[in-house]
């Protein structure tokens, strides 16, 4: 209830008042901008969502303006719930990869670390490939730093477990803040 009220107040201050430096009408165009920024805030490097997930979320692209005006933030929470589910599954997958013998670097492979400008992975299989490359990249970086395989495995397992724990500890207030930050940044 408090978040619904706060969303309406922020709308009043950013888009429908004399208090904003440059008020911008909260319409479908701004909604699409908020949508993009919110997805970027959750999954900037496109490691958790697939193109299929994004296609499902596209129904919200022009509805976020109405959600903010009405205080019904269920679209933001629905996207976040999917993010949490995917992120926890991906970190578990990464931890399982550490148990496999996939750390032979004699081939000629590449990994694109900055994925901000690439398209979303087509499906879960494409994400599996991406995460395998990412885990191998993390392993190689630690190997080049002089760590031994057992230490690398422990370090990376702890890293992925911490990531999962941090995501699992996110609360409704965090989701609300991220969503409204997307709105404020769009304005």
C-alpha positions, 0 to 999 in steps of 0.5 A, spaced: 500 500 500 505 504 501 509 503 495 502 504 491 502 511 494 509 512 493 509 511 486 503 515 485 507 521 488 513 520 484 508 520 478 506 527 481 512 530 482 516 527 475 511 527 470 505 531 472 507 537 476 511 544 476 516 541 481 520 537 475 526 540 472 523 537 465 517 534 467 515 528 461 508 526 460 508 519 463 505 515 456 506 509 452 513 512 449 516 513 456 513 506 459 517 503 453 523 507 456 522 505 463 521 498 461 528 497 457 531 501 463 528 496 468 530 490 464 537 493 464 537 494 471 535 487 472 539 483 467 544 488 464 549 483 461 543 479 458 545 473 463 539 471 466 533 472 461 532 469 454 529 472 448 523 468 450 522 471 457 523 478 454 517 476 449 513 474 455 514 481 458 513 485 452 506 485 454 508 490 459 512 495 455 506 500 454 503 498 461 508 501 466 505 508 465 498 505 467 501 501 473 505 507 476 499 512 475 494 507 478 499 504 484 498 497 481 506 495 481 504 488 479 508 488 472 514 490 476 514 484 481 512 479 475 518 481 471 522 481 478 519 474 480 522 471 473 528 474 474 529 471 481 527 464 479 532 465 473 538 468 477 537 462 482 537 457 477 543 460 473 547 460 479 546 453 481 547 451 474 554 455 474 556 451 481 554 444 478 559 446 472 564 447 477 564 439 478 565 437 471 571 437 467 570 443 462 577 447 464 581 445 458 583 451 455 587 448 449 582 450 444 581 456 440 575 459 443 572 466 445 568 469 450 564 476 450 564 479 457 561 485 455 554 483 453 550 489 454 549 490 446 548 483 444 541 480 443 538 476 448 539 468 448 534 465 444 533 459 449 535 456 455 540 452 451 543 458 449 544 461 456 547 454 458 552 455 453 553 462 455 554 460 462 559 455 461 563 460 457 562 465 463 564 459 468 570 457 464 572 465 463 572 466 471 576 459 472 581 461 467 582 468 470 583 465 476 588 460 473 592 466 470 592 469 477 596 463 479 591 459 483 590 452 484 584 448 481 582 446 488 582 453 490 579 456 484 573 451 485 572 453 492 573 461 490 568 460 484 563 456 488 563 461 494 562 467 489 556 463 485 553 461 492 554 469 494 550 471 488 545 466 489 544 469 496 544 476 495 539 475 489 535 471 494 535 476 500 532 482 495 526 484 498 520 488 495 523 495 497 529 493 493 524 491 487 520 498 488 526 502 488 529 499 482 523 500 478 522 507 480 529 508 479 528 506 472 522 511 471 526 517 474 532 515 470 527 515 464 525 522 465 
